[in-house]
């Protein structure tokens, strides 16, 4: 063991995750998102994912800020 301890989210983070909904979008693709002006949003970029039983993988990167 290298002396480091695993990071575990607190119960609070688990509860927040249970109350917020996430929209999964396969890109390239298209979906309408009801975004509101002035609100902040977070985009999670997954290099590998499974959607409806199909595996997606990319070596691409995500840059920039809107």
Secondary structure as UniProt FT lines:
FT   HELIX           11..19
FT   TURN            37..38
FT   STRAND          48..51
FT   TURN            52..53
FT   STRAND          54..57
//
